Protein backbone atom coordinates (compact mmCIF):
# COMPACT_ATOMS: atom_id res chain seq x y z
CA UNK A 1 0.00 0.00 0.00
CA UNK A 2 2.13 2.94 -1.26
CA UNK A 3 -0.25 5.69 -0.08
CA UNK A 4 -2.41 5.19 2.97
CA UNK A 5 -4.16 8.48 2.35
CA UNK A 6 -5.70 8.39 -1.12
CA UNK A 7 -8.00 11.41 -1.29
CA UNK A 8 -8.93 14.59 0.54
CA UNK A 9 -11.96 16.85 0.03
CA UNK A 10 -11.22 20.49 0.88
CA UNK A 11 -14.37 22.55 1.50
CA UNK A 12 -14.47 26.02 -0.03
CA UNK A 13 -16.76 29.04 -0.13
CA UNK A 14 -15.76 30.28 -3.62
CA UNK A 15 -14.52 27.51 -5.94
CA UNK A 16 -12.94 29.76 -8.58
CA UNK A 17 -11.07 31.79 -5.95
CA UNK A 18 -9.83 28.60 -4.26
CA UNK A 19 -8.68 27.16 -7.61
CA UNK A 20 -6.64 30.34 -8.26
CA UNK A 21 -5.17 30.21 -4.72
CA UNK A 22 -4.10 26.56 -4.83
CA UNK A 23 -2.84 26.73 -8.44
CA UNK A 24 -0.56 29.63 -7.44
CA UNK A 25 0.60 28.10 -4.16
CA UNK A 26 1.33 24.56 -5.38
CA UNK A 27 2.73 25.77 -8.71
CA UNK A 28 0.54 23.39 -10.73
CA UNK A 29 -2.88 23.81 -12.26
CA UNK A 30 -5.89 22.78 -10.21
CA UNK A 31 -8.44 21.92 -12.88
CA UNK A 32 -12.14 22.70 -12.66
CA UNK A 33 -14.42 19.78 -13.49
CA UNK A 34 -18.14 20.25 -13.97
CA UNK A 35 -20.21 17.29 -12.83
CA UNK A 36 -23.97 16.82 -12.62
CA UNK A 37 -25.16 19.15 -9.88
CA UNK A 38 -21.74 20.46 -8.85
CA UNK A 39 -18.26 21.59 -9.87
CA UNK A 40 -14.99 20.60 -8.21
CA UNK A 41 -11.36 21.67 -8.48
CA UNK A 42 -9.12 18.61 -8.89
CA UNK A 43 -5.48 18.67 -7.84
CA UNK A 44 -2.76 17.22 -10.09
CA UNK A 45 -2.05 13.47 -10.01
CA UNK A 46 -5.64 12.57 -9.16
CA UNK A 47 -5.34 9.44 -11.30
CA UNK A 48 -1.96 8.19 -10.10
CA UNK A 49 -1.37 9.04 -6.45
CA UNK A 50 -2.85 10.55 -3.32
CA UNK A 51 -4.61 13.73 -4.30
CA UNK A 52 -7.48 16.07 -3.40
CA UNK A 53 -10.26 18.23 -4.68
CA UNK A 54 -11.85 21.54 -3.77
CA UNK A 55 -15.62 21.51 -3.45
CA UNK A 56 -18.53 23.64 -2.29
CA UNK A 57 -21.48 21.96 -0.59
CA UNK A 58 -24.32 22.96 1.69
CA UNK A 59 -23.56 22.15 5.32
CA UNK A 60 -19.78 22.01 4.75
CA UNK A 61 -17.42 24.82 5.71
CA UNK A 62 -13.70 25.59 5.70
CA UNK A 63 -11.92 25.22 9.04
CA UNK A 64 -8.92 26.87 10.64
CA UNK A 65 -8.91 24.46 13.57
CA UNK A 66 -9.48 20.97 12.16
CA UNK A 67 -7.27 18.46 10.42
CA UNK A 68 -3.95 19.84 9.14
CA UNK A 69 -3.31 18.79 5.54
CA UNK A 70 0.31 18.93 4.30
CA UNK A 71 0.86 19.92 0.66
CA UNK A 72 4.06 18.91 -1.11
CA UNK A 73 6.01 22.06 -2.02
CA UNK A 74 9.35 20.29 -2.23
CA UNK A 75 11.99 22.45 -3.87
CA UNK A 76 9.69 25.49 -4.01
CA UNK A 77 8.56 26.17 -0.44
CA UNK A 78 9.73 29.80 -0.47
CA UNK A 79 7.82 30.47 -3.72
CA UNK A 80 4.73 28.74 -2.33
CA UNK A 81 4.77 30.86 0.84
CA UNK A 82 5.31 34.00 -1.25
CA UNK A 83 2.18 33.15 -3.29
CA UNK A 84 -0.11 32.83 -0.25
CA UNK A 85 -0.99 36.45 0.57
CA UNK A 86 -1.17 37.80 -3.02
CA UNK A 87 -3.75 35.05 -3.68
CA UNK A 88 -6.00 35.82 -0.72
CA UNK A 89 -4.46 33.65 1.99
CA UNK A 90 -2.61 34.41 5.21
CA UNK A 91 0.69 33.07 6.56
CA UNK A 92 0.07 31.85 10.12
CA UNK A 93 3.54 30.40 10.76
CA UNK A 94 6.37 31.27 8.35
CA UNK A 95 8.75 28.62 7.07
CA UNK A 96 10.34 26.75 9.97
CA UNK A 97 12.23 23.46 10.48
CA UNK A 98 10.38 20.38 11.67
CA UNK A 99 13.35 18.26 12.73
CA UNK A 100 14.35 15.43 10.39
CA UNK A 101 11.12 15.91 8.40
CA UNK A 102 12.24 19.08 6.61
CA UNK A 103 10.46 22.43 6.69
CA UNK A 104 6.91 23.68 6.73
CA UNK A 105 4.87 26.86 6.78
CA UNK A 106 1.31 26.94 8.10
CA UNK A 107 -1.14 29.10 6.18
CA UNK A 108 -4.83 29.89 5.84
CA UNK A 109 -6.01 29.37 2.28
CA UNK A 110 -8.26 31.83 0.49
CA UNK A 111 -11.31 30.09 2.01
CA UNK A 112 -10.22 29.90 5.66
CA UNK A 113 -8.77 26.35 5.73
CA UNK A 114 -5.53 25.87 7.65
CA UNK A 115 -2.97 23.93 5.59
CA UNK A 116 0.74 23.20 5.87
CA UNK A 117 3.15 23.74 2.99
CA UNK A 118 5.97 21.18 3.25
CA UNK A 119 9.42 20.62 1.77
CA UNK A 120 12.23 18.22 2.64
C-alpha positions as CSV (number, residue, x, y, z in Angstrom):
1,X,0.0,0.0,0.0
2,X,2.1,2.9,-1.3
3,X,-0.2,5.7,-0.1
4,X,-2.4,5.2,3.0
5,X,-4.2,8.5,2.3
6,X,-5.7,8.4,-1.1
7,X,-8.0,11.4,-1.3
8,X,-8.9,14.6,0.5
9,X,-12.0,16.8,0.0
10,X,-11.2,20.5,0.9
11,X,-14.4,22.5,1.5
12,X,-14.5,26.0,0.0
13,X,-16.8,29.0,-0.1
14,X,-15.8,30.3,-3.6
15,X,-14.5,27.5,-5.9
16,X,-12.9,29.8,-8.6
17,X,-11.1,31.8,-6.0
18,X,-9.8,28.6,-4.3
19,X,-8.7,27.2,-7.6
20,X,-6.6,30.3,-8.3
21,X,-5.2,30.2,-4.7
22,X,-4.1,26.6,-4.8
23,X,-2.8,26.7,-8.4
24,X,-0.6,29.6,-7.4
25,X,0.6,28.1,-4.2
26,X,1.3,24.6,-5.4
27,X,2.7,25.8,-8.7
28,X,0.5,23.4,-10.7
29,X,-2.9,23.8,-12.3
30,X,-5.9,22.8,-10.2
31,X,-8.4,21.9,-12.9
32,X,-12.1,22.7,-12.7
33,X,-14.4,19.8,-13.5
34,X,-18.1,20.2,-14.0
35,X,-20.2,17.3,-12.8
36,X,-24.0,16.8,-12.6
37,X,-25.2,19.2,-9.9
38,X,-21.7,20.5,-8.9
39,X,-18.3,21.6,-9.9
40,X,-15.0,20.6,-8.2
41,X,-11.4,21.7,-8.5
42,X,-9.1,18.6,-8.9
43,X,-5.5,18.7,-7.8
44,X,-2.8,17.2,-10.1
45,X,-2.0,13.5,-10.0
46,X,-5.6,12.6,-9.2
47,X,-5.3,9.4,-11.3
48,X,-2.0,8.2,-10.1
49,X,-1.4,9.0,-6.4
50,X,-2.9,10.6,-3.3
51,X,-4.6,13.7,-4.3
52,X,-7.5,16.1,-3.4
53,X,-10.3,18.2,-4.7
54,X,-11.8,21.5,-3.8
55,X,-15.6,21.5,-3.5
56,X,-18.5,23.6,-2.3
57,X,-21.5,22.0,-0.6
58,X,-24.3,23.0,1.7
59,X,-23.6,22.1,5.3
60,X,-19.8,22.0,4.7
61,X,-17.4,24.8,5.7
62,X,-13.7,25.6,5.7
63,X,-11.9,25.2,9.0
64,X,-8.9,26.9,10.6
65,X,-8.9,24.5,13.6
66,X,-9.5,21.0,12.2
67,X,-7.3,18.5,10.4
68,X,-3.9,19.8,9.1
69,X,-3.3,18.8,5.5
70,X,0.3,18.9,4.3
71,X,0.9,19.9,0.7
72,X,4.1,18.9,-1.1
73,X,6.0,22.1,-2.0
74,X,9.4,20.3,-2.2
75,X,12.0,22.5,-3.9
76,X,9.7,25.5,-4.0
77,X,8.6,26.2,-0.4
78,X,9.7,29.8,-0.5
79,X,7.8,30.5,-3.7
80,X,4.7,28.7,-2.3
81,X,4.8,30.9,0.8
82,X,5.3,34.0,-1.3
83,X,2.2,33.1,-3.3
84,X,-0.1,32.8,-0.3
85,X,-1.0,36.4,0.6
86,X,-1.2,37.8,-3.0
87,X,-3.8,35.1,-3.7
88,X,-6.0,35.8,-0.7
89,X,-4.5,33.6,2.0
90,X,-2.6,34.4,5.2
91,X,0.7,33.1,6.6
92,X,0.1,31.9,10.1
93,X,3.5,30.4,10.8
94,X,6.4,31.3,8.4
95,X,8.8,28.6,7.1
96,X,10.3,26.7,10.0
97,X,12.2,23.5,10.5
98,X,10.4,20.4,11.7
99,X,13.3,18.3,12.7
100,X,14.4,15.4,10.4
101,X,11.1,15.9,8.4
102,X,12.2,19.1,6.6
103,X,10.5,22.4,6.7
104,X,6.9,23.7,6.7
105,X,4.9,26.9,6.8
106,X,1.3,26.9,8.1
107,X,-1.1,29.1,6.2
108,X,-4.8,29.9,5.8
109,X,-6.0,29.4,2.3
110,X,-8.3,31.8,0.5
111,X,-11.3,30.1,2.0
112,X,-10.2,29.9,5.7
113,X,-8.8,26.4,5.7
114,X,-5.5,25.9,7.6
115,X,-3.0,23.9,5.6
116,X,0.7,23.2,5.9
117,X,3.1,23.7,3.0
118,X,6.0,21.2,3.2
119,X,9.4,20.6,1.8
120,X,12.2,18.2,2.6
